[in-house]
Amino acid sequence: MKKKESREMGKNKEAEENKEGGENRKAEKNRKAEENREVGGSREMEGNQYLGKESVGKLMGRYAVPCVISLLVGALYNIVDQIFIANAAYLGSFGNAANTVVFPLTVVALAIAVMIGDGCCAFVSLSLGKKETADARKSVGNSIILVAAGSVILCAIYLIFARPIITMFGGTVNEETFRYSREYFFWISLGIPFYMFGQAMNPIIRADGSPKFAMVSTLLGAVINIVLDPVFIYLFRWGMMGAAVATVVGQAATAVLAIWYLVHMKSAKPSKGDYRMDWRITGRTLLLGVTSFLSQISLVASMAAINNMIRRYGAMDPIFGQEQYAQIPMAVVGIVMKFFQIVISIVVGMAAGCIPIVGYNMGAGLKGRVRNLFTRLLLAEAAVGAAALVIVELFPGALIGIFGAANESAYYTEFALKSFRIYLCMVVFACVNKACFIFLQAMGKAAASTMLSMVREVVFGVGFALLLPLVWGLDGVLYSMPVSDLLTFLIAGVLIARTYRELRPL
């Protein structure tokens, strides 16, 4: 009896031990699963943690330089077209003027693309700083859908309403300019989806921690454009169509590389469910990008006003009122704007390259690092402006020579020299203003950034372009730029001082 009880007690004890062992193994399994989730999350984040630890100077160089190169290369698309067009004797200043007419319409596409891309870049950086990776992935997925849909819609609008749009931007200065404008605009419009996708994905790729890839993808497209331009314009003699097709082929190459990268993203790769629209995240993303949109779209409004004032007051000028010279003011001002675009590409690239750094450190509460970065950025932007000022004031003849001045009349060169020296005489202030716009945006201060951008481009940019010619005629159009930049700087100075106080260490 005792043996039987002993056996039963042994079985019960063994069963109890097995039960306890099973529970322990289950607990151990759950513990390891939890550790794996934590490790996975930390691995997902560790790629961006250095943004809060590495020296600000090194980070600025790592992110800003590739961004500058990317934007410079992007700017070269239109500039290279204009250089080759200007030096083709059968196109000349008529083709140059047509390029100037179409240029603002490509900026409309860019405005929509950078609103989505820069907004997503800022949102992703802030989210990663707060360890909210799910929101970061959702923002990327939603942004891809937005830019794809927006680009197709804009392309359709351009193709359907080409004639009134070209007229709106001064393309009727004379018959030859209008014909070239329509030809160039048609082919550029077909490439809008490629252009917008590549431009929107560029800042998103930077936010994912790959600024060099963003640079290379844009560089490849520009190189293709530079190679194909002389082939299509000089060898095949395709004229404005050739310039446009070369541009579109380059843009398509950039878009293809962007698609490849999206499949291989590191920190914020979207999954299938992240492409479902989440309007809470999309709204925040677009709000963060609205400054980029307004800074570009308001520039379009300013260029439209300038182009139309050039057409109107140029017709009143004793020289440019003649049919054979009517296109010169528009061609020249377009060239001056292209040089300014190169300068601004450097300025915006330096500031936009800092968006992931600013966003991460603001999200992590490291205000001292953000303040240090702001100081470095303002000094660097002012230095770029000073270098540009020296060039336009001392060497305007060399600049205009690049754009085919040898094939044009003396009136062309004379007006170009004056335009460079007047239009860009406050370029230092213009550079600092742009840096202020973008830095405030990166800090999440969309309202202040938007206000300053709108004042510069719409209130001042459009207002003075319309008012000053009433007093100074065609020269009044040139004076509108420096006056606008000077007055904007006075407002920006107040916002800069306020930002320094907010970023003061406690």
C-alpha positions in Angstrom: 0.0 0.0 0.0 2.8 2.3 1.0 4.6 1.5 -2.3 1.5 2.3 -4.3 1.1 5.6 -2.5 4.8 6.3 -3.0 4.5 5.7 -6.8 1.4 7.9 -7.1 3.2 10.7 -5.2 6.2 10.3 -7.5 3.9 10.6 -10.6 2.2 13.7 -9.2 5.5 15.2 -8.4 6.8 14.5 -11.9 3.7 15.9 -13.4 4.0 19.0 -11.3 7.6 19.4 -12.3 6.7 19.0 -16.0 4.0 21.5 -15.7 6.3 24.0 -14.0 9.0 23.2 -16.6 6.5 23.9 -19.4 5.4 27.2 -17.9 9.1 28.1 -17.5 9.8 27.2 -21.1 6.8 29.2 -22.2 7.9 32.2 -20.1 11.4 31.9 -21.5 10.1 31.8 -25.0 7.9 34.9 -24.4 10.9 36.7 -22.8 13.1 35.9 -25.8 10.4 37.0 -28.2 10.1 40.3 -26.4 13.9 40.8 -26.5 13.8 40.1 -30.2 11.2 42.8 -30.7 13.2 45.3 -28.7 16.3 44.4 -30.6 14.5 44.7 -33.9 13.2 48.1 -32.9 16.6 49.3 -31.8 18.1 48.1 -35.0 15.5 50.0 -36.9 16.4 53.1 -35.0 20.2 52.8 -34.6 20.7 53.9 -38.2 19.6 57.5 -37.2 20.7 57.8 -33.6 24.0 59.3 -34.6 22.1 62.4 -35.7 21.8 63.2 -32.0 25.4 62.3 -31.1 27.9 63.1 -33.9 29.3 66.6 -34.1 27.1 69.1 -35.8 29.8 70.2 -38.2 30.4 66.7 -39.5 26.7 66.0 -39.8 26.2 69.3 -41.8 28.9 68.3 -44.2 27.6 64.7 -44.6 24.0 65.8 -45.3 24.3 69.3 -46.8 27.0 68.6 -49.4 25.1 65.8 -51.2 21.9 67.8 -51.0 23.6 70.9 -52.5 25.0 68.7 -55.3 21.5 67.1 -55.9 19.8 70.5 -56.1 22.5 72.0 -58.3 22.3 69.1 -60.6 18.5 69.5 -60.7 18.9 73.2 -61.5 21.2 72.3 -64.3 18.4 70.5 -66.2 16.9 73.8 -67.3 20.1 75.8 -67.3 21.9 73.3 -69.5 18.9 73.4 -71.9 19.2 77.2 -72.1 22.9 77.2 -72.7 22.7 74.8 -75.6 19.6 76.6 -77.0 21.3 79.9 -76.7 24.4 78.7 -78.6 22.4 77.2 -81.4 22.3 79.9 -84.1 19.0 78.7 -85.5 17.3 79.1 -82.0 19.2 82.0 -80.3 17.4 84.5 -78.1 14.0 83.3 -79.4 14.6 79.9 -78.0 16.0 81.5 -74.8 12.9 83.5 -74.4 10.8 80.4 -74.9 12.8 78.6 -72.2 12.1 81.5 -69.9 8.4 81.3 -70.5 8.2 77.6 -69.8 10.5 77.6 -66.8 7.9 78.8 -64.2 5.6 76.0 -65.3 8.2 73.4 -64.4 8.5 75.2 -61.0 4.8 74.5 -60.5 5.5 70.8 -60.8 8.5 71.2 -58.5 6.4 73.1 -55.9 4.0 70.2 -55.6 6.8 67.6 -55.5 8.8 69.4 -52.8 5.7 70.0 -50.7 5.2 66.2 -50.5 8.9 65.3 -50.4 10.2 67.9 -48.0 7.1 67.5 -45.8 7.7 63.7 -45.6 11.4 64.3 -45.0 10.6 66.6 -42.0 7.9 64.2 -40.7 10.0 61.1 -40.9 13.0 62.8 -39.2 10.8 64.1 -36.3 9.1 60.7 -36.0 12.4 58.8 -35.9 13.7 61.2 -33.3 10.6 60.3 -31.2 11.0 56.6 -31.9 7.7 56.5 -33.8 8.8 54.4 -36.8 5.3 53.2 -37.7 4.2 56.8 -38.4 7.4 57.4 -40.4 6.7 54.4 -42.7 3.0 55.5 -43.1 4.1 59.0 -44.2 6.4 57.5 -46.9 3.7 55.3 -48.3 1.1 58.0 -48.4 3.6 60.4 -50.0 4.3 58.0 -52.8 0.6 57.8 -53.6 0.2 61.6 -53.4 3.0 62.4 -55.8 2.0 59.7 -58.3 -1.6 61.0 -58.5 -0.6 64.7 -58.5 1.9 64.3 -61.3 -0.6 62.6 -63.6 -3.3 65.3 -63.0 -0.8 68.2 -63.6 0.4 66.6 -66.8 -3.1 66.3 -68.1 -3.9 70.0 -67.2 -0.7 71.2 -69.0 -1.5 69.2 -72.2 -5.1 70.3 -72.3 -4.6 74.0 -71.5 -1.2 74.6 -73.1 -2.1 77.7 -75.2 -3.7 79.8 -72.4 -1.0 78.8 -69.9 1.8 79.9 -72.2 0.0 83.2 -72.9 -0.4 83.8 -69.2 3.4 83.6 -68.7 4.3 86.1 -71.4 4.8 83.7 -74.4 3.1 86.1 -76.8 6.0 88.6 -76.8 6.3 87.7 -80.6 5.2 84.9 -82.9 8.6 83.1 -83.0 8.8 83.0 -79.2 5.3 81.6 -78.9 6.0 78.8 -81.5 9.1 77.7 -79.7 7.4 77.9 -76.3 4.6 75.6 -77.4 7.0 73.0 -78.8 9.2 73.0 -75.7 6.2 73.0 -73.3 4.5 69.9 -75.0 7.5 67.6 -74.5 8.4 68.9 -71.1 4.8 68.3 -70.0 5.0 64.6 -71.0 7.9 64.2 -68.6 6.1 65.8 -65.6 5.3 62.5 -63.8 9.0 61.4 -64.0 10.2 64.8 -62.8 7.9 65.1 -59.9 8.4 61.6 -58.6 12.2 61.9 -58.7 12.1 65.4 -57.0 9.7 64.2 -54.3 11.6 61.0 -53.5 15.0 62.8 -53.2 14.4 64.4 -49.7 12.7 61.2 -48.5 15.8 59.2 -49.5 17.9 61.7 -47.5 15.7 61.3 -44.5 16.2 57.5 -44.7 19.9 58.2 -44.2 21.2 57.9 -47.7 22.1 61.5 -48.9 24.7 60.1 -51.3 22.3 57.9 -53.1 19.9 60.9 -53.5 22.8 62.8 -55.0 23.9 60.1 -57.4 20.3 59.5 -58.7 19.9 63.2 -59.6 23.4 63.4 -61.0 22.8 60.5 -63.3 19.8 62.2 -64.8 21.6 65.4 -65.3 24.6 63.7 -67.0 22.2 62.0 -69.4 20.6 65.4 -70.2 24.0 67.0 -70.8 25.1 64.2 -73.1 21.9 64.2 -75.1 21.3 67.9 -75.4 24.1 68.6 -78.0 23.2 65.4 -79.9 19.6 66.3 -80.2 20.0 70.1 -80.7 23.1 70.2 -82.9 23.4 66.8 -84.6 19.8 65.9 -85.1 18.7 69.6 -85.2 15.5 68.8 -83.3 15.5 72.3 -81.8 13.3 72.9 -78.7 11.9 69.4 -79.0 15.5 68.0 -78.7 16.2 70.0 -75.6 13.0 68.9 -73.9 13.4 65.2 -74.8 16.9 65.1 -73.5 15.6 66.5 -70.2 12.7 64.0 -70.0 15.0 61.0 -70.6 17.3 62.2 -67.7 14.3 62.7 -65.4 13.1 59.2 -66.2 16.5 57.7 -65.2 16.3 59.5 -61.8 12.8 58.3 -61.2 13.8 54.7 -61.9 16.6 54.9 -59.4 14.2 56.3 -56.8 11.9 53.4 -57.3 14.7 51.0 -56.8 15.7 52.7 -53.5 12.1 52.6 -52.2 12.3 48.8 -52.4 15.5 48.8 -50.3 14.8 51.5 -47.7 16.4 51.1 -44.3 14.7 53.0 -41.5 11.3 53.9 -43.0 10.5 51.2 -45.6 6.7 51.2 -46.1 4.8 47.9 -46.0 1.7 47.1 -48.0 -0.7 48.6 -45.4 1.3 51.9 -45.3 0.1 52.8 -48.8 -3.5 53.1 -47.4 -4.2 56.8 -47.0 -4.1 58.0 -43.4 -5.3 61.6 -43.5 -4.0 62.4 -40.0 -0.5 61.6 -41.1 -0.9 63.0 -44.6 -2.3 66.3 -43.2 0.7 66.7 -40.9 3.1 65.8 -43.7 1.7 68.3 -46.1 1.6 71.0 -43.4 5.3 70.5 -42.8 5.9 70.8 -46.6 3.6 73.7 -47.2 6.5 76.2 -46.8 8.4 74.5 -49.6 5.3 74.6 -51.8 4.6 78.2 -51.1 8.2 79.3 -51.6 8.1 77.7 -55.0 4.6 78.5 -56.1 4.8 82.1 -55.0 8.0 82.3 -57.0 5.9 81.3 -60.0 3.5 84.2 -59.2 6.5 86.5 -59.1 7.9 85.2 -62.4 4.5 85.5 -64.1 4.3 89.1 -62.9 7.8 89.9 -64.0 7.4 88.2 -67.5 4.2 90.2 -68.1 5.7 93.5 -67.0 8.7 92.8 -69.3 6.4 92.2 -72.2 4.3 95.3 -71.4 7.1 97.8 -70.7 9.5 96.3 -73.2 6.9 97.1 -75.9 7.1 100.8 -74.8 10.9 100.9 -75.0 12.3 102.6 -78.1 14.7 99.6 -78.8 12.9 96.6 -77.4 9.6 97.8 -78.8 10.9 96.7 -82.2 9.8 93.2 -83.4 13.3 91.9 -84.0 14.4 92.9 -80.4 11.2 92.3 -78.5 12.4 88.9 -77.0 15.7 90.2 -75.6 14.5 91.5 -72.2 12.6 88.2 -71.5 15.6 86.1 -72.6 18.0 88.2 -70.5 16.0 88.2 -67.3 15.5 84.5 -67.7 19.3 84.0 -67.8 19.8 86.2 -64.7 17.2 84.0 -63.0 19.1 80.9 -64.0 22.3 82.2 -62.4 20.3 83.1 -59.3 18.8 79.6 -59.3 22.3 78.1 -59.1 23.1 80.3 -56.1 19.7 79.4 -54.4 20.3 75.7 -55.2 23.4 75.9 -53.0 21.6 77.9 -50.3 18.5 75.7 -50.2 20.7 72.5 -50.5 22.6 73.5 -47.4 19.5 74.3 -45.4 17.4 71.4 -46.7 20.3 69.0 -46.1 20.0 69.9 -42.4 16.3 69.1 -42.2 16.9 65.5 -40.9 19.4 66.7 -38.4 17.2 69.5 -37.1 14.1 67.3 -37.0 15.8 64.5 -35.1 17.4 66.7 -32.5 14.2 68.8 -32.0 12.3 65.5 -31.6 14.9 64.3 -29.1 14.8 67.7 -27.2 18.5 68.6 -28.0 18.0 72.3 -28.5 21.6 73.2 -27.9 22.7 71.2 -31.0 20.0 72.8 -33.1 21.1 76.3 -32.0 24.7 75.5 -33.0 23.6 74.2 -36.4 21.5 77.3 -37.0 24.6 79.5 -36.4 26.8 77.5 -38.7 24.1 77.5 -41.4 23.5 81.3 -41.4 27.2 82.0 -41.6 27.6 79.6 -44.5 24.6 81.0 -46.4 25.9 84.6 -46.0 29.3 83.5 -47.4 27.7 82.0 -50.5 25.7 85.2 -51.0 28.8 87.3 -50.7 30.7 85.1 -53.3 27.8 85.4 -55.7 27.6 89.2 -55.2 31.3 89.5 -56.2 30.7 87.5 -59.4 27.6 89.4 -60.6 29.1 92.8 -59.9 32.6 92.2 -61.3 32.1 89.6 -64.0 28.6 89.9 -65.5 30.1 89.9 -69.1 31.6 86.4 -68.6 28.3 85.1 -67.3 26.3 86.4 -70.2 28.9 85.1 -72.6 28.0 81.5 -71.6 24.5 82.1 -72.9 25.4 82.9 -76.5 25.9 86.7 -76.3 28.3 86.4 -79.2 25.4 85.6 -81.5 23.3 88.5 -80.4 23.2 92.3 -80.8 24.9 94.9 -78.7 21.5 95.7 -77.1 21.4 92.1 -75.7 24.8 92.4 -74.0 24.1 96.0 -72.7 20.8 95.0 -71.1 22.3 91.8 -69.7 25.1 93.6 -67.9 22.7 96.1 -66.3 20.3 93.3 -65.3 22.9 91.2 -63.5 24.2 94.2 -61.5 20.8 95.5 -60.4 18.7 92.4 -60.1 21.1 90.6 -57.8 22.7 93.4 -55.8 21.0 92.2 -52.6 21.7 88.5 -53.1 23.4 88.1 -49.7 20.1 89.0 -48.0 18.2 86.6 -50.4 20.5 83.7 -49.2 20.0 84.4 -45.5 16.2 84.7 -46.1 16.0 81.3 -47.8 18.0 79.7 -45.0 15.6 81.1 -42.4 12.5 79.9 -44.3 13.7 76.3 -44.4 15.2 76.1 -40.9 11.9 77.2 -39.4 10.2 74.6 -41.4 12.6 71.9 -40.2 11.8 72.9 -36.6 8.2 72.3 -37.2 7.3 76.1 -37.3 5.3 75.8 -40.5 3.2 79.0 -39.8 6.2 81.4 -39.3 8.1 79.9 -42.2 5.0 80.1 -44.5 4.3 83.7 -43.5 7.8 84.8 -44.2 7.9 83.0 -47.6 4.6 84.5 -48.6 5.6 88.0 -47.7 8.7 87.7 -49.8 7.3 86.2 -52.9 3.8 87.4 -53.1 3.4 90.7 -51.1 6.9 92.0 -52.1 7.8 89.9 -55.1 4.6 90.4 -57.0 3.7 93.8 -55.5 7.0 95.6 -56.4 7.1 93.9 -59.8 3.8 95.5 -60.6 4.4 98.9 -58.9 8.0 99.9 -59.6 7.7 99.8 -63.4 5.1 102.5 -63.1 7.9 104.8 -62.0 11.1 103.4 -63.7 9.6 101.5 -66.6 11.5 98.4 -67.7 14.2 99.1 -65.1 11.6 99.0 -62.4 11.2 95.2 -63.0 14.9 94.8 -62.2 14.7 96.9 -59.0 11.8 94.8 -57.7 14.1 91.9 -56.7 16.6 93.8 -54.4 13.9 95.8 -52.8 12.0 92.7 -51.9 15.0 90.9 -50.5 16.1 93.9 -48.3 12.6 94.3 -46.8 12.2 90.6 -46.2 15.6 90.5 -44.4 14.3 93.0 -41.9 11.5 90.7 -41.0 13.7 87.6 -41.0 16.1 89.3 -38.6 13.3 89.4 -36.0 12.4 85.7 -36.5 16.1 84.7 -36.3 16.5 86.5 -32.9 13.3 84.9 -31.6 14.5 81.5 -32.7 17.8 81.9 -30.9 16.0 82.7 -27.7 13.8 79.6 -28.0 16.8 77.4 -28.6 18.7 78.8 -25.6 19.8 75.9 -23.3 17.9 75.8 -20.0 
